[in-house]
Amino acid sequence: MIPSFTIDEKVRAYIRKSGQDFRLCTSPGGPVLLPIGTAEPKPSDMKILIGSNVLYISKLQAKYIKKVEWAMVERFLNQES
């Protein structure tokens, strides 16, 4: 089964503007979008090209998400503050 989900345009724009690759992974507060370097991709991750960057999605998360949304980025941004 291939998971089906959408990626919010605000998230796509953030990834393109950052010039970095990201990984969607699990955290105690829910799914979080982290830059590579903070969370290294795993060989089992799904790879989605966004502009010239890659969004890696944890195989575990891919089963459960319906949408990659801005709140997943905010979880990371709020941790940095």
N, C-alpha and C positions, 0 to 999 in steps of 0.2 A: 504494500500500500504506500502510495506517495502522499505525504501530508499536503494539505491545501490551506494556505493562509495568504493574507495580503500584507503589504508593508506600507505603512503610512507615508505619505509624500514628505511630511516634515522630517521623518527619520531618514528617508532617502537623501533629502537635501543636506541634512546634517553630516551624513557619511561622505557625500561628495565634497562638501565644503572642507571637511576635516583633512582630507587627503590620506586617511588611515583606513586600515582594515579593522573590522569589528567582529566580535563573537557574542551571540546571544546565548546566555547560559543561566543556570539556576543560582539562586541566592536565597537566604532565609526570608527576604522580603518579597520574593517573587522573581520572575524572569528579569534579567538585567542585561543591557547592551554595554559591553566593555571593549575598549580598544585592545587590539592585539598588543601584547607586552604586559598587559594587566591579566589577560586570560588567553593563554595560547590555544590555538585550534587543535582539535583532536582529529585523527584520521577518519573517524566515523562521522564527523560533522558534515552537514549539507553545505554547499558553497553556492552563494548567489552573488552574481556580479552586479554592482551598483556603480555606474560610471566606470572609473578605472580602479575601483576598490572592491574588496570582497567582504560580504557579510557571511560569516560562518554561523550556522545554527546547530546547536546541540541536538543530537538525535533524540534525546529525552524530551527537550522542549518542543521539538517539531511535532511530536505526537499530540500535544495538548493546546498549542496556541492557535488562535483563529486570525490574529492580527499582530504584527510587530508594530507597537505604538509608542508614542512619545514618552509615556510614563516609564517605559523600560530604559530610556536614556536618562530621564530625570533621576531614577534610582542611583545611577552612577554619579551624575553631577552632584547630587545631594550628599553622597559619600565623600566627595572631594572637599566640600565646604567645611 
